[in-house]
Amino acid sequence: MELPIGLRIRKEVIRQGIPLGVFADMIYVSRPNVYSIFARKVIDSDLLGRISIALNHNFFDDLADDIRDRLGNDTPKEMLTQDGLLSILHNGDDRELVYYDDDNREYKLKESLYLDLWVNDFSYEMTIDLPDFMFPWLLNSYARAIAGPMKGLDEDAFNQQFYPWLERQCPRQARCIKEAVEKRLLEIVVEPDHERERKEIHFEYPTDIDDWYYLTDNKIEYLLDNLPERIIVTKEYKK
């Protein structure tokens, strides 16, 4: 019998040695609510997302494993797909989908977020990587926004208001996007084929060989209209 989700969370909190009061602050609830969470057999996905980030443990994966076990499905170890040979490598309870392209290079499929940016009034397009459990969390927030405060807004108005709303209502989601974008912008300013971007993105050179470039004062606007269509599947090649 699978362990109820509340007990799984309690077990992980105890394993990490986190005091209950600190854990309550980490997920923005009161201490009495922590006891309520530990007693639950079901839990809201938004709250579970916050807990997963706070504890750096993806509870969504745990639940998905339970569902696979209940279904009793077993996928063949090898099959042919349009992308090449697909193998399922078994390592205990871990299963990893591995593909090979025409040049026999190994890669995995993953979800990424495609977004448009305005950086200092210049337009950019980029794809950023986020933790897997962040995508359902973002979609939940997007659904809340278009059903509530941003209902009926046109594309321009939505783009102006959604990310600031995300910063206020779901700061960890907004920070996750911001950190991924800033990481990519820093990569751009040191890549030799981005001469134009280096002139338009404000950054400072490292003062020491062991230091790194860092961004200074940039005006960044995040355009996230039609969010479900911006979650795309990309390839991650083995290094």
Residue pairs with C-beta under 8 A, 6 or more apart in sequence:
2 66
2 69
3 11
4 40
4 41
5 40
5 41
5 42
5 43
5 48
5 59
5 63
6 37
6 38
6 39
6 40
6 41
6 43
7 38
8 59
8 62
9 37
9 38
9 51
9 55
9 59
10 38
12 55
12 57
13 20
13 23
13 55
16 55
18 26
18 55
20 31
20 34
21 31
23 34
23 54
24 30
24 31
24 33
24 34
26 54
27 47
27 50
27 51
27 54
28 50
29 37
37 43
37 47
37 51
45 136
45 137
45 140
46 137
46 140
46 141
48 59
48 60
49 60
49 133
49 134
49 136
49 137
49 140
50 172
51 59
52 58
52 59
52 60
52 133
53 131
53 133
53 172
58 131
58 132
58 133
60 132
60 133
60 136
61 132
61 133
65 93
75 88
76 88
77 87
77 88
77 90
78 85
78 86
78 87
78 88
79 86
80 86
81 99
83 99
83 101
84 99
84 100
84 101
84 102
85 99
85 100
86 97
86 98
86 99
87 98
88 95
88 96
88 97
88 98
89 95
89 96
89 98
96 108
97 108
97 109
98 106
98 107
98 108
99 106
99 107
99 108
99 109
99 235
100 106
100 107
101 107
101 235
105 237
105 238
106 237
106 238
107 235
107 236
107 237
107 238
108 235
108 236
108 238
109 233
109 234
109 235
109 236
110 129
110 132
110 233
110 234
110 235
110 236
111 130
111 132
111 135
111 231
111 232
111 233
111 234
112 127
112 128
112 129
112 130
112 231
112 232
112 233
112 234
113 127
113 128
113 129
113 130
113 135
113 138
113 177
113 180
113 230
113 231
113 232
114 125
114 126
114 127
114 230
114 231
114 232
115 125
115 126
115 127
115 128
115 177
115 181
115 222
115 223
115 224
115 230
116 123
116 124
116 125
116 223
117 123
117 124
117 125
117 126
117 181
117 220
117 221
117 222
117 223
118 124
118 219
118 220
118 221
118 223
119 185
119 200
119 201
119 218
119 219
119 220
119 221
120 200
120 201
120 202
120 218
120 219
121 219
122 200
124 197
126 181
126 184
127 232
127 234
128 177
128 180
128 181
128 183
128 184
129 180
130 138
130 176
130 177
130 180
131 176
134 173
134 176
135 231
137 170
137 173
138 173
138 227
138 231
139 227
139 228
139 231
141 166
141 169
141 170
141 173
142 162
142 224
142 227
142 228
144 169
145 162
145 165
145 166
146 158
149 161
149 165
150 157
150 158
150 161
150 162
150 165
153 161
155 225
158 225
159 221
159 222
159 223
159 224
159 225
160 221
162 222
162 224
162 225
163 174
163 177
163 221
163 222
163 224
166 173
166 174
166 177
167 174
177 222
178 220
178 222
181 220
181 222
182 215
185 201
185 203
185 215
185 218
186 203
186 212
186 213
186 214
186 215
188 194
188 197
188 198
188 201
189 197
189 198
189 201
189 203
189 213
190 213
201 215
201 218
202 215
202 216
202 217
202 218
203 213
203 214
203 215
203 216
204 213
204 214
204 216
205 213
206 212
206 213
224 230
